[in-house]
């Protein structure tokens, strides 16, 4: 049975979501830290991931991925692996001795799934001085979802397109969910100390590899802070688990593979408002290698092959 690697973590003491807690988390994010130093890790990890993914495909039947011979870097035709898939794979490897095949359901917007997208747009409006509170920012976004200052697009299947299709009563529920989410993130930091170095809701980063089975790793974070060696902050639901340390580091791994060591943050941070917990995880070779291993395992689980540490016979 494969065990999830243990990574060093700085955990802030549990407490109520008040200004002292925001100060403690902000202190941890802005303290100086050297950037990720390794220069040869990216090729090594890319090779390792390619090997792991090739091993995953070797134990499966024909792979039905659109345009298998196409080598573009487009992530839309790939098996996508993000933090959720890493968490699921980590739990699977800890609880089962054999392979488990996952099923992918078509994505549909709901109030819960849209709250992050809308909440981040609302927070950007505060930082741009177009709103004074999370409630005001979210209300403006919901009222004009496709505007240049809100979600920015109404393409089919987008969050803005979905919002436009909702009746007024349903939009009230969406606004309530997003306002709660935005308030939790807004209250977590002393924004006056980080706003000039913070990018709220940056685009997801992608790195694609594989041949017969093409896998796209997604690096997603809620706030990128460019000072103090670089920090990625993610706000997450429920409470942290052992696998959360690796899931937090996925955005750093994608940065390394896609853009080289110059873009790798010194630390990644997680904030779980429901549990009142915050974790700071230093980014180093051990962390990135562990994430790469778990990503390969996640590909095996989703492809229906044996996970790491299970017999292939």
N, C-alpha and C positions, 0 to 999 in steps of 0.2 A: 504494500500500500504506500503510495507516494504522499509524503507530508509536505505541507506548504512551508517554504523556507521562512525562517524568522529574520526580520530586519530590524535594525535599531530604530526606535521611535521615541520622539519626545511627546508625551501626552500631557496636555494642560489639565490641571485639577478640575474636576466637575464643579459646576456652580451655576447660578442663575444667569440668564442672558441680560446682563447689565453692563454699564460702562466699564467697570473694572475688568470684566471678561473681555470686552472689546479691546481694551488697552493691552491685556496680556497676549491676545492673539496677534495684535498689530506689532507689539514688541518682538514677538517670535519671528514675524515675517520680514521686518525691516532690519534686523540685526545683521551686521556684515558677515558674509560667508564667501569663501573662495569659489569660483566657478568650477564646474566639472573639468578635471585636468586631463583625462586620458585622450590620446590622439589616435590610437589604433583600435579602439573598441568597436566602432561602427562596422567596419568590414568583417570583423570577427563575429559580431552578433548577427549581421545579415546572413553570413554563411551558416551560422548555427540555426537560425530560423528556417532557412531554405532546406536544411537537412531534416529538421523536425517535421516540416510540412510534407516533404517528400516521403518521410516515413509514415505519416498519417495516411497519405493517399495510397501507399502500397498495400494497406490492409482493407481498402474499400473496393467496391465495385466501380463501374463506370461513373465518372464525375460529370454531372449535368450542370456545367457552368456555361453561360452564353459565350460563344466565340472562344472556345478553349485555346485556339492557336493564336489569338490576338494578344499582343504584348504591350498594349497601351497601358498607361498608368491610371486609367479611369477606374475609380473604386466602385462604380455602380454595378459592374458585372462580376464582382468578387464576393466571396464569403467574408462578411465583415465581422471583425472582432474588436469590441470595445471593452470598457470596464465591466459592463454587465456580464459579458460572456466570460471574462476572466474570473469574476466572482463565482459564476455558476460552475465553471470548470474546476475551480479550487474546491468548492463544496463537494462536487461529484467525486473527485479523486480522494477526498478524505472519508467519504461515506460508503463508497462502493469498491468492490474488488475487480469489477469488469467494466467493459465499455458501456456507455449510455449514449444513445442517439438522440439528438435534439431535433425538434421540429420548429420551423420558422413560420410564424403567422404573419399575414399581411399587416403592415403598420396602419393604424387608424388613430387620428387625433382624438384626444379626450381632454377634459379640463385638467386632469393630473399630468398628462404628457405635455400639454402646452404651457404649463405654469412656468417652467424654466425659461423657455423662449420669450414669453411675454414679460416675465419678471425681469430678465436681463435688459430687454428693451426699455422697460420702465426705469431701471437704474441708470442706464445711459442718459436718459432724459434729465435725471437729477444732476448728473455730473456735467452735463452740457447747459445747466441752468435753465432748462425748459420746464422743470417741475420742481416742487419743493419737498415732496414726500413720495414714498413708494406708491401710496394710493393714488396720488395725482398722476404720477408717471404711468402707472398701469392703466388708469382710466383713459388717458390720452391715447395710449397704444391701442386699446380695445376699440375706441371710438373711430380711429383711423389707422387700421392695421397695415394697410398698404402704403402709407405715407412714407416719405423719405426719412422722417425722423423716428419711424416706428419699426415695423418688421421689414419694410422695404420691398416686398415683392408679393404679387398675387398669382404666381404661376400655379397651374393645377397641382393639387396635392399639398400646397404649402400651408403653413399655419395661418397666414393671412387669408388665403382662399377658404379655408375651413371656417375661420371666424365670420367671414362674410355670409356663410351659408346658415349661420345659427339664428334662431329667433331671439328677440330681446331678452326673454326670461333666461335662456341658456347662457347668453353672454354675461349676465349678472353673475351666474355661478362661476364662469371662467374667470371673471375679473376678481372674484373673491379668492379663488385658489392662487392666482398669480400674485395678488397683493400680499397674501400671507408669505409666499415664497420669497418675494422681493424684500419684504420687511425683515425676514430672518437673515438674509445676506447683508442687507444694509446695516442692521444692528450688530453684526459680527465684528466690524472693523471701525477704527477711527479713520474715516475716509480723508479727513484733512491732511493726514500724514502720508497717505499713499496715492492719492488721486492723480498726481502728476506723473507717477510711474506706473499706474494701473491701466490695463486694458480689460474692460468688462465685456464678457461674452465674445471672445475672439473666435474666428472661424475654426472649425475642427481641422486638425492636421491629419494627413493620411500618408501611409507608406505601404506599397503594394509589392508582394513577392509571390513566387510560385509559378509553375508552368501548367501541369495538368490540372491542379487545383490552385487557383489564384486567391490569395488571402490578403485582405486589406486591413491593416491595423489602424484604428482610429484613436487619435490623441485628443481628448476633450477636457477642457478646464473652464471654470467659470470666471476666474480672474487671473491674469498674468501680470506679475509685478516685475519690472525690469531692473529695479535697483537691488542692492544687497546680494549680488551674484545670481539673481533671478529666482522667482518663486511661482509655482502654479498652485492656485487654491481652488478646491472643489467643494461645493456644499452637497451633502448626501443625505438620503432618507434613512430612517430607522437608527441603527447603531453600528459601530465598526466591528469587524470580525478579523480573524487572523489573515484572511485573504485581502482585506482592504488595503493593507500596506502595499501589496503588489499592484492592485488595481490603481492606486494613486500614482504609482511610478510609470504607468503605461504612457502617459502623455510625455514624460521625459524620454522614454525609449523611442517613441515616434519622432521626437525632435532630433535625437541623435542620428537615427537612421536616415531621416529625410534631409536634414540640414547640417549635420556634423556637430562636433562637440561645442562649437561656439554658441549654439542656441539651447544647450541643455541647462535647465535650471539647477541651482545648487540644492534646492529642497522642493519637495511637494508637500502640500498641506491638505488635510481634510477637516471639514467642519460638519458635525452632525447635530443640528439644533434640537431635534427631538430627544436626543440622549444627553445634550449639554456637554458634548465631548469634542475636543480638537486634537488632531495628531499632526506632528511635523516629522516627515521622513527624509533624512539626508539621501541625496542621490549619489551613488558610487557604483563601481564596477559590479559588486556583489548584487546590488539591487537590480541593476539593469539585466544582468545575466539571469537572475531568478525570474524576472518578468518575461524575458524571451522564452525561457523554458515553459512557463505556464501558458504563454501564447501558443506555442507549438502544441501543447496538450489540449488547449481549447479547440484548435483546429481539428485535432484527432477526434475529440468528443463530438463536434458538430458534423464531422464527416462520417461518423459511425464506426470509426476504427478504435482500437484499444488505446486507452490513455496511458500516460507515463507510469511506469512501475507495475503494469499488468502484463501478463504473459501473452505473447503473440501466437503461441502454438495452439 
